């Protein structure tokens, strides 16, 4: 039993407090569960005069962060200071005997958090924050000893900044989410075909033609300029103070459409709009400069992500630079050159003392230019068997689509994640629940959730419970208890998070169907500001603050899909604090047409779509861009049998759409499946694909078979059909 000690005479109110505390169950409701917890009796009162003491000046920023978090979550403001530990205080202390991410929290005559370094100490302060209680209007913490450290070193989250604009404040909210659940690494996907968000001073033209991803909701334009250096340096500092590392990714050599569009002469391959010229020495020279600019900003991260996924190398073999590379380096194929290019990028990163992470496509253990053995491979789609990656000696991070991807409505519920563990590598998505489970796990570094193509206003909504559970799987995979136990703990930690990241409470009345944002009957949305004296304004069109935002006066009735953003503003109209937001999706209405549910076939290559079956092109879900046929590399056709000859006059091919990519295609009809007549021709189209699709009306024609010939996708080698409509 611990001895209760106060640094001043115990007042009657505090005596009553401790009697109440002793009678109540003060066992902390923590996520992730610590390795060991030994409970004492009662609790330590922390009156408003309590100080948070940083015993080393380097810990002062963490003390201030903790003080602000305690104030926002409990309403109690504690002063911070530097100096020696004192009874009755909250003490932050470095202890060189604690290695790696190990920390301890002991609450006796003081609440003392110890760790061997700043970042690990930050984890301990989260445990302290989650352990606080307000009893009889006074702050208290249960007496206890916690000794803790994670099992897996890499616990990460990716957010996609290069499809949908995220404000710096929105990124700060995600950093707070990572801190709350001890997610150590926030992976920033900074560049892609749509947006180039890194502010290069050496190549200031990059990002000038940014086109925000418009696949799901209205865009948040005009906020498509790259971040400023001040923005990114501020975020780097903000994350560092909270014990979170920002891992930058400049996706190369594919997914580089915007980089190429803004600097074609430096990076481009003729006829290839998404892959940089990996054969050109000037490309590598420019990227050396660019990558060093990135590392100058993100200095604290031990990692840099190089991308290397979904690379289309078309046209490379026709360039003079490729022929020169063949002679100079003994390159036999364009894939050889791709492998050499990744090794060259690795060398740039290694020179700065950092480690490279790549997507699984870059794994190449037996090639002419093998991937350097210290490169970390992030497995995401089972295109490379994770067991083979580990067997070949490479460290791997489980970032598999199942169950770790969130792409709007394509996300796994908590019960599915609860029954998953990090050695289980999913094999796909959209209903494929098979796994490869690794038994040799010493090279599994950890796991990462990936939030792709999602707007800022839905990040917290989609991630807040899923990321908490995934983090616990990485921190303490042997944690005991049921899903109900986890949800009980979540009911304690989630309100703390909400107060830290949302200056406005979003209260919803109504019923949801299969997840937290899909509904059928109207919802009532009430907004409650947590700060008085400011004007609450909102929008339902996903726009960032502008003069069309409405003052909030009464609850919002949502009878259709809404993209809520709200914020607080002073008398001058200046935004105060973070924005809040949510996405509420009215259920999809299925509209049958002549092709819906009919038999389909593909060619000339065999079906290789895995989870993205050809049947998805005729499933009736024309407005669900997550439900599409993936035809693989063009050219490829999809054919539907209408069952009998009948007159048709319209074909509408709805492709995948994101606001920038375009497709080229034709459509033919036939009575017998042998003789074909072309009725639709978009073979030279270059306008960005939209949700309306490629539609053509023609004179009524008798047909039983309809064939769509997919000729090109401007963004990558694969072609996709969301829905084929025949009328």
C-alpha positions in Angstrom: 0.0 0.0 0.0 1.3 3.5 -0.9 1.5 6.3 1.6 -0.7 9.3 0.8 1.2 12.6 1.3 0.2 16.2 0.6 2.6 19.1 0.1 0.4 21.2 2.3 -2.0 20.6 5.2 -5.0 18.5 4.1 -8.1 20.6 4.0 -11.5 19.2 4.9 -12.6 19.3 1.3 -9.7 17.2 0.3 -10.3 14.7 3.1 -13.8 14.3 1.8 -12.4 14.0 -1.8 -10.1 11.2 -0.9 -12.8 9.3 1.0 -14.9 9.5 -2.1 -12.0 8.5 -4.3 -11.3 5.5 -2.1 -14.9 4.4 -2.3 -15.1 4.7 -6.0 -13.5 2.4 -8.6 -10.6 4.5 -9.9 -9.0 1.9 -12.1 -8.0 3.9 -15.1 -9.7 3.1 -18.5 -6.6 3.2 -20.7 -6.1 2.7 -24.5 -3.8 1.1 -25.3 -3.7 -1.1 -22.3 -0.3 -0.9 -20.5 2.0 -3.9 -20.0 1.6 -3.9 -16.2 -0.6 -1.9 -13.8 -0.4 -2.2 -10.0 -3.2 -0.3 -8.3 -2.9 1.3 -4.8 -5.7 2.7 -2.6 -7.5 5.9 -3.3 -6.0 8.7 -5.3 -3.8 11.8 -5.2 -5.6 15.1 -5.3 -4.4 17.7 -7.8 -5.8 21.0 -6.7 -5.5 24.1 -8.9 -2.2 25.0 -7.2 -0.6 21.8 -8.4 2.4 22.3 -10.7 3.6 20.3 -13.6 7.4 20.2 -13.2 9.8 19.5 -16.1 12.9 18.3 -14.3 15.0 19.1 -17.5 14.6 22.2 -19.6 14.2 20.1 -22.7 11.0 18.7 -21.2 9.3 22.1 -20.8 7.4 22.0 -24.1 5.9 18.6 -23.1 4.9 20.1 -19.7 3.1 22.9 -21.5 1.3 20.5 -23.9 0.1 18.4 -21.0 -1.1 21.4 -19.1 -3.2 22.6 -22.0 -4.6 19.1 -22.5 -5.6 18.9 -18.9 -7.3 22.2 -19.1 -9.2 21.4 -22.3 -10.3 18.0 -21.0 -11.1 18.8 -17.4 -11.3 22.6 -17.1 -8.5 22.7 -14.5 -5.5 24.9 -15.4 -2.2 23.7 -13.8 0.9 25.9 -13.9 4.2 24.6 -15.4 7.7 25.1 -14.2 11.2 23.6 -14.4 13.2 22.4 -11.5 13.4 19.4 -9.1 10.6 17.0 -8.3 8.4 18.0 -5.4 5.6 16.3 -3.4 2.1 16.8 -4.7 3.3 17.8 -8.2 3.1 16.2 -11.6 6.7 15.4 -12.4 8.2 14.7 -15.8 11.7 13.1 -15.5 14.3 11.5 -17.8 15.6 8.2 -16.6 18.5 6.7 -18.7 17.8 3.2 -17.4 14.6 3.1 -19.4 15.4 2.2 -23.0 13.5 2.7 -26.2 9.8 3.5 -25.7 9.7 2.2 -22.1 8.2 4.6 -19.6 6.9 4.4 -16.0 4.1 6.2 -14.2 4.1 6.2 -10.4 1.4 8.0 -8.4 2.2 8.2 -4.7 3.1 11.5 -3.0 3.5 12.9 -6.5 2.5 11.8 -10.0 5.8 11.0 -11.7 6.3 10.0 -15.3 9.8 8.7 -16.3 11.3 7.7 -19.6 14.7 7.6 -21.3 13.8 10.2 -24.0 11.3 12.9 -24.8 9.1 10.9 -27.2 8.7 8.0 -24.8 8.0 10.4 -22.0 5.3 11.8 -24.1 3.6 8.4 -24.2 3.7 8.3 -20.4 2.0 11.7 -20.2 -0.9 10.4 -22.3 -1.4 7.6 -19.8 -1.5 10.2 -17.0 -4.0 12.3 -19.0 -6.3 9.3 -19.6 -6.0 8.4 -15.8 -7.3 11.8 -14.5 -10.7 12.1 -12.9 -12.7 15.1 -11.7 -14.2 14.2 -8.3 -16.2 16.8 -6.3 -15.0 19.5 -8.7 -11.4 18.6 -7.9 -8.8 16.8 -10.1 -7.5 13.5 -8.9 -5.5 10.5 -10.2 -5.5 7.0 -8.7 -2.5 5.8 -6.8 -0.7 3.2 -8.9 2.4 2.0 -10.6 2.6 1.4 -14.4 5.6 -0.1 -16.2 5.0 0.0 -19.9 6.5 -0.4 -23.4 5.1 -1.4 -26.8 5.7 -4.8 -28.5 5.8 -3.3 -32.0 8.0 -0.2 -32.6 6.2 1.0 -35.7 2.6 2.2 -35.1 1.6 4.5 -37.9 -1.2 6.3 -39.7 -1.2 7.7 -43.3 -3.3 10.7 -44.3 -3.6 11.6 -48.0 -2.7 15.3 -48.4 -2.3 15.0 -52.2 -5.9 14.1 -53.1 -7.9 16.3 -50.7 -6.7 19.5 -49.2 -6.1 19.4 -45.4 -5.6 22.6 -43.6 -2.6 22.8 -41.2 -5.2 22.9 -38.3 -6.8 19.8 -39.6 -3.4 18.0 -39.6 -2.9 19.2 -36.1 -6.1 17.5 -35.1 -4.8 14.2 -36.6 -1.5 14.7 -34.7 -3.6 15.0 -31.5 -5.4 11.7 -32.4 -2.1 10.0 -32.9 -0.8 11.2 -29.6 -3.9 10.1 -27.7 -3.4 6.5 -28.8 0.4 6.4 -28.8 0.6 6.2 -32.6 4.2 7.2 -33.1 4.4 7.9 -36.8 2.1 10.1 -39.0 2.8 9.4 -42.6 2.1 12.4 -44.9 1.4 11.5 -48.5 2.4 14.8 -49.9 2.4 14.3 -53.7 0.4 12.4 -56.3 -1.2 12.9 -59.7 -3.6 15.5 -58.3 -1.7 17.7 -55.9 1.9 18.5 -55.2 1.8 19.9 -51.7 5.5 20.3 -50.8 6.7 23.9 -51.2 10.0 23.5 -53.1 12.1 26.7 -53.2 14.4 25.1 -55.8 11.4 24.2 -58.1 8.8 26.9 -57.2 6.6 25.9 -60.2 5.7 22.6 -58.6 2.0 22.6 -57.5 1.0 25.6 -59.6 -1.5 23.4 -61.6 -2.8 21.5 -58.6 -6.3 19.9 -59.2 -8.0 18.7 -56.1 -9.4 15.1 -56.1 -13.2 15.5 -56.8 -14.2 11.9 -56.6 -16.5 11.9 -53.6 -17.6 15.2 -52.4 -17.4 18.8 -53.6 -13.9 20.1 -53.5 -12.6 22.5 -50.7 -11.2 24.8 -53.4 -9.5 27.2 -53.8 -7.1 25.8 -51.2 -4.9 23.9 -53.5 -1.7 25.8 -53.2 1.2 23.8 -51.8 1.8 24.3 -48.0 4.2 27.0 -47.1 7.5 26.1 -45.4 6.2 27.9 -42.3 3.1 25.6 -42.4 5.2 22.4 -42.5 7.9 23.5 -40.1 5.1 24.5 -37.7 3.5 21.1 -38.0 6.9 19.4 -37.6 7.3 21.3 -34.3 3.8 20.7 -33.2 4.2 16.9 -33.7 7.6 16.8 -32.1 6.3 18.5 -28.9 3.6 15.8 -28.7 5.9 12.8 -29.3 4.8 12.1 -32.9 7.1 11.8 -35.9 6.0 13.1 -39.3 7.1 10.7 -42.0 7.1 12.5 -45.4 6.4 10.8 -48.7 7.2 12.2 -52.1 5.7 9.3 -54.2 8.2 8.3 -56.9 8.6 7.4 -59.7 4.9 6.8 -60.4 2.0 8.8 -59.0 3.9 11.8 -60.2 1.4 13.4 -62.5 1.4 16.8 -60.9 5.2 16.9 -60.6 5.5 16.1 -64.3 2.7 18.5 -65.4 4.5 21.4 -63.7 8.1 20.5 -64.8 7.8 18.4 -67.9 11.2 19.3 -69.2 12.9 18.2 -65.9 10.9 15.1 -65.0 8.8 13.9 -67.9 8.8 10.9 -70.3 7.1 11.7 -73.7 3.6 10.2 -73.6 3.7 9.1 -70.0 1.9 11.5 -67.7 2.4 9.7 -64.3 6.0 8.4 -64.2 9.2 10.5 -64.0 12.0 9.8 -66.4 14.0 7.4 -64.3 16.6 7.0 -67.1 17.6 10.7 -67.1 20.5 11.8 -65.0 19.0 15.3 -64.7 15.9 13.8 -63.2 17.9 12.1 -60.5 19.9 15.3 -59.9 16.7 17.3 -59.5 15.2 14.7 -57.2 18.3 14.8 -55.1 17.8 18.5 -54.5 14.1 18.0 -53.9 14.4 15.2 -51.4 17.0 17.1 -49.4 14.6 20.0 -49.3 12.0 17.6 -47.8 14.5 16.3 -45.2 15.5 19.8 -44.3 11.9 20.3 -43.1 11.1 16.9 -41.6 14.3 16.7 -39.5 13.1 14.6 -36.5 11.7 11.7 -38.5 14.0 8.7 -38.7 12.2 7.6 -41.9 11.4 8.9 -45.4 8.9 7.1 -47.5 9.9 6.8 -51.2 6.6 5.6 -52.6 7.5 3.3 -55.6 4.0 1.8 -56.1 1.8 1.3 -59.2 4.5 2.5 -61.6 3.7 2.6 -65.4 6.9 2.6 -67.4 5.4 3.0 -70.8 7.5 5.0 -73.3 10.7 4.7 -71.2 12.3 2.2 -73.6 11.9 4.7 -76.5 13.9 7.5 -74.8 17.6 8.1 -75.7 18.3 8.2 -71.9 17.2 4.6 -71.6 19.5 3.4 -74.3 22.4 5.3 -72.6 21.5 3.7 -69.3 21.6 0.2 -70.9 25.1 0.8 -72.1 26.3 2.5 -68.9 24.8 0.3 -66.2 24.0 -3.0 -68.0 20.3 -2.5 -67.7 18.4 -5.2 -69.5 14.8 -4.1 -68.9 12.9 -1.0 -67.9 12.1 -2.8 -64.6 15.8 -3.2 -64.0 16.1 0.6 -64.3 13.2 1.1 -61.9 15.0 -1.0 -59.3 18.2 1.0 -59.8 16.2 4.2 -59.4 14.8 3.1 -56.1 18.3 2.2 -54.9 19.5 5.6 -56.0 16.7 7.3 -53.9 17.6 5.1 -51.0 21.2 6.4 -51.2 20.0 10.0 -51.0 18.0 9.3 -47.9 20.8 7.2 -46.3 23.2 10.0 -46.7 21.1 12.1 -44.3 21.1 9.3 -41.7 17.5 8.3 -42.4 16.0 4.9 -43.3 13.9 4.4 -46.5 10.4 3.0 -46.5 8.9 1.7 -49.8 5.6 0.2 -50.9 5.8 -3.5 -51.6 6.2 -3.2 -55.4 9.9 -2.1 -54.8 10.8 -5.3 -53.2 13.3 -7.0 -55.5 15.7 -9.3 -53.7 17.2 -11.2 -56.6 17.3 -8.6 -59.3 20.2 -6.9 -61.1 19.8 -4.0 -58.7 18.3 -5.4 -55.5 16.6 -3.3 -53.0 19.1 -2.4 -50.2 18.6 -4.8 -47.3 17.9 -2.1 -44.7 14.9 -0.7 -46.6 11.6 -1.2 -44.9 8.9 -2.7 -47.1 5.3 -1.6 -46.4 2.9 -4.3 -47.6 -0.5 -3.1 -48.7 -2.2 -5.3 -51.3 -0.6 -8.8 -51.3 0.8 -8.1 -54.8 4.0 -9.4 -53.2 3.6 -12.2 -50.6 4.6 -10.8 -47.2 6.0 -14.2 -46.2 8.4 -14.0 -49.1 9.4 -10.5 -48.2 10.2 -11.6 -44.6 11.9 -14.8 -45.8 14.3 -12.8 -47.9 15.4 -10.8 -44.9 13.6 -7.5 -45.3 11.8 -5.7 -42.4 8.1 -5.3 -43.2 5.2 -3.1 -41.9 1.6 -4.5 -42.2 -0.4 -1.8 -44.0 -2.7 -4.2 -45.8 -5.9 -2.9 -47.3 -7.8 -5.5 -45.2 -8.4 -4.3 -42.5 -6.2 -1.2 -42.4 -7.5 1.0 -45.3 -10.1 3.6 -44.9 -11.4 4.8 -48.3 -14.6 6.6 -47.5 -17.2 3.8 -47.1 -14.6 1.0 -47.7 -13.6 0.4 -44.1 -13.7 -2.4 -41.6 -15.9 -2.3 -38.4 -14.4 -2.7 -35.0 -15.4 -6.3 -34.5 -13.5 -7.3 -37.7 -10.4 -5.4 -36.5 -10.7 -6.9 -33.0 -10.3 -10.4 -34.4 -7.3 -9.4 -36.4 -3.6 -9.2 -35.3 -0.5 -7.7 -36.9 1.0 -11.0 -38.3 -2.2 -11.4 -40.3 -1.7 -9.9 -43.8 -5.0 -9.4 -45.7 -5.2 -10.4 -49.3 -7.4 -7.7 -50.7 -10.5 -5.6 -50.2 -14.2 -5.4 -51.1 -15.2 -8.7 -49.4 -11.9 -10.6 -49.6 -11.4 -11.7 -45.9 -8.5 -14.1 -46.5 -5.2 -13.7 -44.7 -1.6 -14.8 -44.9 -0.5 -15.2 -41.3 3.3 -15.0 -40.7 4.9 -17.2 -38.0 8.3 -15.7 -38.3 7.6 -12.3 -36.9 11.0 -10.9 -35.9 11.1 -8.8 -39.0 7.5 -7.4 -38.6 8.2 -3.9 -37.4 4.5 -3.0 -36.8 1.5 -1.7 -38.6 0.0 1.3 -40.2 -3.6 2.4 -40.9 -4.0 4.3 -44.2 -6.7 6.9 -44.8 -6.8 7.4 -48.5 -8.6 10.0 -50.6 -10.6 11.3 -47.6 -11.3 15.0 -46.9 -10.1 16.7 -43.7 -13.6 16.9 -42.3 -14.1 13.1 -42.0 -10.6 12.0 -40.7 -11.4 12.1 -37.0 -14.9 10.7 -37.6 -13.6 7.6 -39.4 -10.4 7.0 -37.5 -11.2 7.8 -33.8 -12.2 4.3 -32.8 -10.5 2.2 -35.4 -7.0 3.8 -34.9 -7.4 3.3 -31.2 -7.9 -0.4 -31.6 -5.2 -0.9 -34.2 -2.8 1.0 -32.0 -3.6 -1.3 -29.1 -2.9 -4.3 -31.4 0.6 -2.8 -32.0 1.3 -1.7 -28.4 -0.1 -4.6 -26.4 -1.2 -7.5 -28.7 -1.8 -9.8 -25.8 -4.2 -7.4 -24.0 -7.0 -9.4 -22.5 -10.6 -8.6 -22.5 -13.6 -8.6 -24.9 -14.6 -6.1 -27.6 -17.2 -4.8 -25.1 -14.3 -4.2 -22.6 -12.5 -2.2 -25.3 -15.6 -0.2 -26.1 -16.1 0.6 -22.4 -12.5 2.0 -22.2 -13.3 3.9 -25.4 -16.2 5.7 -23.8 -13.7 7.2 -21.4 -10.9 8.1 -23.8 -13.0 9.3 -26.8 -14.6 12.3 -24.9 -11.1 13.4 -23.9 -10.0 13.3 -27.5 -13.2 15.1 -28.6 -12.4 18.0 -26.2 -8.8 18.2 -27.5 -9.6 18.4 -31.2 -13.1 19.7 -31.5 -14.0 23.2 -30.3 -17.6 22.3 -31.3 -19.5 19.2 -30.1 -21.4 17.5 -32.9 -24.5 15.7 -31.5 -26.5 13.4 -33.8 -30.0 12.0 -33.3 -31.2 9.3 -35.7 -30.3 5.8 -36.9 -27.3 4.6 -38.9 -27.3 1.6 -41.2 -24.0 -0.3 -41.4 -21.5 2.3 -40.2 -21.1 5.6 -38.4 -22.0 7.8 -41.3 -24.5 6.0 -43.6 -28.2 6.6 -42.9 -31.6 6.1 -44.5 -34.0 8.2 -42.5 -33.3 11.9 -41.7 -30.8 12.9 -39.0 -30.9 15.8 -36.6 -27.5 17.3 -36.2 -26.9 19.7 -33.2 -23.8 21.8 -32.9 -22.7 23.0 -29.4 -19.8 25.4 -29.1 -17.3 24.8 -26.3 -16.1 28.4 -26.3 -18.5 31.2 -25.5 -18.7 34.6 -27.1 -18.0 33.5 -30.7 -20.2 33.0 -33.7 -20.7 29.5 -34.9 -20.9 29.1 -38.7 -21.2 26.0 -40.9 -21.6 24.6 -44.4 -22.9 21.4 -45.8 -21.0 21.6 -49.1 -17.5 20.7 -47.8 -16.1 24.2 -48.6 -13.5 25.8 -46.4 -14.6 29.0 -44.6 -16.1 31.6 -47.0 -18.8 34.3 -47.1 -21.4 31.7 -48.0 -21.1 29.8 -44.6 -24.3 30.2 -42.6 -24.6 31.2 -38.9 -25.9 28.3 -36.9 -29.2 29.0 -35.2 -31.2 25.7 -35.1 -30.4 22.0 -35.4 -29.6 20.8 -39.0 -32.0 18.3 -40.5 -30.1 16.0 -42.9 -32.3 14.3 -45.4 -29.6 13.8 -48.1 -25.8 13.3 -48.1 -24.1 16.2 -46.3 -20.5 17.3 -46.0 -20.5 19.2 -42.7 -17.8 21.7 -41.7 -18.2 24.1 -38.9 -16.1 26.7 -37.0 -16.1 29.5 -34.5 -15.4 33.1 -35.6 -14.8 36.4 -33.8 -16.5 39.7 -34.5 -14.1 40.4 -37.3 -14.9 37.1 -39.0 -11.5 35.5 -38.1 -11.6 31.8 -37.5 -10.8 30.8 -33.9 -9.5 27.3 -33.2 -9.9 24.2 -35.4 -12.7 23.4 -37.8 -14.9 20.4 -37.1 -16.6 18.2 -39.6 -18.4 15.0 -40.5 -19.7 13.2 -43.6 -23.2 11.8 -43.4 -24.1 9.6 -46.4 -27.6 8.9 -47.5 -27.8 5.3 -48.6 -27.2 4.5 -52.2 -30.2 4.1 -54.5 -29.8 1.2 -56.9 -31.2 2.1 -60.4 -31.4 -1.0 -62.6 -30.8 -0.8 -66.3 -30.6 -3.4 -69.1 -27.1 -4.4 -68.1 -27.7 -4.7 -64.3 -26.9 -8.1 -63.0 -26.4 -9.6 -66.5 -23.5 -12.1 -67.3 -20.2 -10.4 -68.0 -16.9 -11.6 -69.6 -13.5 -9.9 -70.1 -10.6 -10.0 -72.6 -8.3 -10.3 -74.4 -6.4 -11.1 -71.2 -7.9 -13.4 -68.5 -9.7 -11.8 -65.6 -7.0 -10.7 -63.0 -9.2 -8.3 -61.1 -9.1 -10.2 -57.7 -11.5 -8.4 -55.5 -12.5 -5.9 -58.2 -14.7 -8.4 -60.1 -16.2 -7.6 -63.5 -19.6 -8.2 -61.9 -19.1 -4.9 -60.0 -19.5 -3.1 -63.4 -23.1 -4.2 -63.6 -24.1 -4.2 -59.9 -26.4 -1.2 -60.2 -24.3 1.0 -58.0 -23.6 3.8 -60.5 -22.8 6.4 -57.8 -20.5 4.2 -55.7 -17.0 4.8 -57.0 -15.7 2.3 -54.5 -17.5 -0.5 -56.5 -15.6 -0.9 -59.8 -14.1 -3.5 -62.1 -10.3 -3.3 -62.3 -9.4 -4.6 -65.8 -5.7 -4.5 -65.4 -3.4 -2.9 -68.0 -5.0 -1.6 -71.2 -6.2 -2.6 -73.7 -8.9 -4.7 -72.1 -12.6 -5.1 -72.8 -15.6 -5.9 -70.8 -18.6 -7.6 -72.4 -22.2 -8.0 -71.1 -24.8 -10.4 -72.4 -28.3 -8.8 -72.3 -29.9 -12.2 -72.5 -31.8 -11.6 -75.8 -31.8 -9.2 -78.7 -33.5 -5.9 -77.9 -33.4 -2.3 -79.1 -30.9 0.0 -77.3 -30.1 3.6 -77.9 -27.7 4.7 -75.1 -24.5 3.4 -73.5 -23.0 5.2 -70.5 -19.7 4.0 -69.2 -19.0 5.3 -65.7 -15.3 5.0 -65.0 -13.4 5.7 -61.9 -13.2 9.4 -61.4 -11.0 11.7 -59.3 -11.1 15.1 -61.0 -8.0 14.8 -63.1 -7.5 11.4 -64.8 -9.2 10.6 -68.1 -10.0 7.4 -69.9 -10.1 6.6 -73.6 -12.6 3.9 -74.8 -15.0 2.7 -77.4 -18.2 0.6 -77.2 -19.6 -1.9 -79.7 -22.8 -3.8 -80.0 -23.6 -7.2 -81.6 -26.5 -9.6 -82.2 -24.4 -12.8 -82.3 -21.2 -11.9 -80.4 -19.2 -12.2 -83.6 -20.0 -9.3 -85.8 -19.6 -5.9 -84.0 -20.8 -2.4 -84.7 -19.1 0.6 -83.1 -21.6 3.0 -81.5 -19.6 4.9 -79.0 -16.1 6.5 -79.6 -14.2 8.3 -76.9 -10.8 7.0 -78.2 -9.3 10.5 -78.3 -11.0 12.0 -75.3 -8.8 13.9 -72.8 -11.4 15.6 -70.6 -11.2 14.5 -66.9 -13.6 11.7 -66.1 -16.6 12.6 -64.0 -19.4 10.9 -62.1 -21.6 11.3 -65.2 -19.4 8.9 -67.1 -18.8 8.7 -70.9 -22.3 8.7 -72.4 -23.5 8.5 -76.0 -27.0 8.3 -77.4 -27.4 6.8 -80.9 -30.2 5.6 -83.2 -32.0 2.6 -81.8 -30.1 -0.6 -82.6 -31.0 -4.3 -82.1 -28.3 -5.9 -79.9 -27.8 -8.7 -77.5 -24.1 -8.1 -76.6 -22.4 -4.8 -75.5 -18.6 -4.6 -75.4 -16.7 -1.7 -73.9 -13.1 -1.5 -75.1 -10.9 0.3 -72.5 -7.9 1.8 -74.3 -6.2 4.1 -71.8 -6.2 5.4 -68.2 -4.1 8.6 -68.0 -3.2 8.1 -64.4 -1.8 4.5 -64.3 -1.7 1.4 -66.5 -5.0 -0.1 -65.1 -8.5 0.6 -66.5 -11.7 0.7 -64.4 -15.4 0.7 -64.9 -17.7 1.7 -62.0 -20.9 0.9 -63.9 -22.0 0.1 -67.4 -25.5 1.5 -68.2 -27.4 0.3 -71.3 -30.8 1.7 -72.2 
